[in-house]
Amino acid sequence: MKQLITLLCAGLISGSVAAAPPQAPGGLCAEREDIYFSCQTSLGRWVALCGSGNDKIQYRFGRAGHVELAFPGTDGGRHVFRYAHYFRAGVDRIEVLFRNEGFDYAVFDYNERGSRTAGVRVTSDSGGEREFKCRGGIRSRLAELEGLLPCDQDNALNLRSCSAPSGQR
């Protein structure tokens, strides 16, 4: 298990490290960026999806003042992310997914019958998986990304109901 945690953390940290603009207090997004998702995990690290305009979205992981992983790099855009959403009475599950250097990432926000779980799930190609769950306050506007990000056609949350995002029909 210790090897798996080391491997996953190495995968998290091995991505490109970006010098981001000054951050808002307590998070990884800059003051002028849109915060689509932000929370602190039980390990004291932050998980964030930050955006500027409709074209630029970036995943960040690390401590306030020190981004350990920023994906995609500074020239990246929203096309590398996929969106999944499932809703029924009492259940609302949203995921934003991407792949980086042999790891699959899913930023998730699940609400089920009044219970909320959010964070990021990281899965390696070998099948090892680790969740970094949020503790305390969660800022989530993931639902606003529906229609902006391509639908993840392989994700069971979508129930095979993907449609092309706006402008890609």
Salt bridges, closest charged atoms under 4 A:
GLU33 OE1 - ARG60 NH1 2.80
ASP55 OD1 - ARG78 NE 3.54
GLU68 OE2 - ARG45 NE 2.59
ASP92 OD1 - HIS85 NE2 2.53
GLU95 OE2 - ARG121 NH2 2.76
ASP104 OD1 - ARG99 NH1 2.93
ASP109 OD2 - ARG116 NH2 2.80
GLU112 OE1 - ARG93 NH2 2.83
GLU112 OE2 - ARG113 NH1 3.62
ASP125 OD1 - ARG99 NH2 2.48
GLU131 OE2 - ARG121 NH1 3.37
GLU131 OE1 - LYS133 NZ 3.77
GLU144 OE1 - ARG141 NH2 2.78
GLU146 OE1 - HIS85 ND1 3.43
